[in-house]
Amino acid sequence: MVKELLLHLCRRYGREEVVTWPIEVWNEPNLPGFWEHADMQEYFKLFHNTFRTVKEVDLRFRVGGPAVCGGSDEVWIRAFMEYCHEQGIAVDFVTRHHYTTELPEREGHYGYAELQDTEGGFANLRTTREIIDSYPEYRGLEIHITEFNTAYIPNCPLHDTNQNAAFIARQLSRLGDGNASYSYWTFGDVFEEQGVPFTPFHGGFGLVANGCIPKPTFWTFVFYKKLKEKPGRCIHRDDNTVVMWMEDGSCRGVAWNMTAKRSGADFMLRLELPAGEEGCLVLQTVDEERCNPLKVWHDLGEPSSLKSQELELLRTAARPCVETRRMVPADGRVELEFPVRENGVVYFAWNPGRIRPDRGYSYERVMQLGE
């Protein structure tokens, strides 16, 4: 079946294209709901036969596994690498999933889950790297996180919150340490793993709620993408901030204020940069006061079916707040300072450049500023 599927795809899309598609064998075989009895040896048999079959179609195909989720991931990955080592399988990459909440507490249609310690999650990922690198023939082999999120259920209200957005901001700052890729599960909420959702906001996996309403976490990804739009290098990274210095002399960054338990504590970000001329600081803010469509939906009475006016209002409320400031450097440096509220995520950009007004135009005059 696998062989015929691949040959069909090659005929339809062209072999040179299809051989670039990496192939992952199965999904979460360490769960009995996805693989009968979570039988490890039977999965290894499936992987071995599938690996051999795929390579028979074309040796250029890249094949990997075991696509396990947390809990028994360390045991499975260690056993998987040992099996590949004993059988002489030149596996092309290793895949796993990464979720970061405790067991959910069920209430009605929903599961409420507490966030795990972030350092524990990163340590777990490092263990995967160490297991793979303990085999000389597999040292440095690519790791792909083919699913990640906070909660692993599609009905966890945490997914819709600003808290989720701030937590994922910290995840994105470090998931590239040792992993070749990491794929958020999922892009949209049109998802029926446990039945059709009852309401627009129901704790779905997606970055976007039904009706094309961006959730706060959507903007976390948008902000990180902005860091790579121009050539540059990372000049600072900590548990709350990533800062990029661009080759054109501008600066971009993302700051977040993640709290596992509500504290009411905000923090003030201060960053000093070299600057030879005046410029503009741009802030785009997503927090519980600005860009919180979940709160707007709640205040509207939590309607299960949205009227057109309600949908438009939610889309409007789901946009980041934009602020700008003109700043003049002192002694060749400029100090950026702004608050990051609890569970907030802020994108900031410093763009040097003087004002170039049209002939006769005076902003100060039209705004009645100064004499």
Number of C-alpha atoms within 10 A of each C-alpha: 8 11 14 10 10 18 17 13 15 16 11 10 10 12 15 10 10 17 18 11 12 14 17 20 19 17 18 20 24 24 17 11 10 12 16 13 12 15 13 16 12 14 19 18 12 13 21 17 11 20 23 13 16 19 14 12 16 13 12 15 17 19 23 21 26 25 23 25 24 18 11 11 22 17 11 19 23 16 16 21 22 15 16 16 16 9 10 10 13 14 17 17 21 26 25 23 24 26 19 22 19 15 15 16 11 12 8 5 11 16 18 19 20 16 21 16 12 15 9 11 16 16 11 15 22 14 15 21 21 14 17 23 15 13 13 9 12 19 13 15 17 18 23 22 23 20 19 21 22 25 29 24 21 23 22 23 20 22 26 27 21 28 27 25 30 27 25 23 29 22 19 15 17 14 17 14 13 17 19 13 14 19 14 18 21 17 14 19 22 17 16 10 10 10 8 9 20 10 14 21 26 21 23 28 28 23 25 21 24 18 16 13 24 24 28 31 25 19 24 28 16 11 22 18 10 15 24 13 9 14 11 17 14 14 12 11 15 11 14 18 19 22 21 21 21 19 11 11 14 19 22 24 23 26 26 31 26 25 17 15 9 10 9 9 11 14 13 11 14 10 11 10 15 13 20 16 16 20 20 18 19 17 20 19 27 30 24 19 14 19 25 22 27 23 18 16 20 11 10 12 9 15 14 13 11 16 10 10 8 15 18 14 15 24 17 14 20 22 20 20 15 14 11 13 12 15 18 18 16 13 9 12 15 20 14 16 12 13 16 22 21 22 25 29 33 27 26 25 22 25 21 21 14 13 10 7 9 7 6 6 10 11 10 10 10 8 8 9 8 6 5
